Amino acid sequence: MELKDFFRFSIMVRRKLIYFVLLFVVLFLGFFQVSGFIIEKIRQDFLPHSAKLIATGMMETIMVEIQIAAILSLVVLGPASALFYFRKRISKNTIIWFVSSIILFIIGFSFTYFFFLPTTINVLTLLTIDASVSPYYSINKFIFFTFFTIIIFCLIFQMPLLIIWLVLRGIIDIETLKQKRRHFYVAIFVIAAVVTGPTALTQILLAVPLIFLYELSIFVSGYLLKLRK
């Protein structure tokens, strides 16, 4: 690369980096304004009446608000940056994949927010009370747990797209997926036990959707391969 081309490339990278930082700052300031509302919404939706949300330090609440604003800014900025970077290479297939990803993201978010998290938190709180322990939750750990769970589930619900992509690329074949499904089921329950703890109900709540997504991936992959032929 010639020196002139190197400087031109450096200027282009710096310009894009400046745009990225400015957009992040704008998003961060916007989300920071509503972070207090988000905390209150999470408290109302997930915190059982028998539990209390507490701050263990003077700066804990404000730090949680900063973390919320930063996480949400990155969640929005990631897909937006990818679309901007690949804008000249957007095709019909790209749009289909992107829309499918958003749909799976929404399904994963809805399942986690409206079904999995309320059930899991209630079960864990009941287990705490049964152990004769008062359920007082740190605001930092409680909010982190809800955000971490939602993000993990939204990513897990992208699994069909990953499997379909691997099949269409010829990296893995459908017969292998069918033969290894028992191993996959065992791995799912192991992961569920690690993520949700030893309660059978929460393990099932996590495992059943993953098994369904796995079988859906096999079905859709086979259908797309038939269309190719």
Sequence and secondary structure as in RCSB ss.txt:
>XXXX:A:sequence
MELKDFFRFSIMVRRKLIYFVLLFVVLFLGFFQVSGFIIEKIRQDFLPHSAKLIATGMMETIMVEIQIAAILSLV
VLGPASALFYFRKRISKNTIIWFVSSIILFIIGFSFTYFFFLPTTINVLTLLTIDASVSPYYSINKFIFFTFFTI
IIFCLIFQMPLLIIWLVLRGIIDIETLKQKRRHFYVAIFVIAAVVTGPTALTQILLAVPLIFLYELSIFVSGYLL
KLRK
>XXXX:A:secstr
  HHHHHHHHHHHHHHHHHHHHHHHHHHHHHHHHHHHHHHHHHHHH  TT EEE SSTTHHHHHHHHHHHHHHHH
HHHHHHHHHHTGGG  HHHHHHHHHHHHHHHHHHHHIIIIIHHHHHHHHHHHHHHTT   EEEHHHHHHHHHHHH
HHHHHHTTHHHHHHHHHHTTSS HHHHHHTHHHHHHHHHHHHHHHH S HHHHHHHHHHHHHHHHHHHHHHHHHH
HHH 
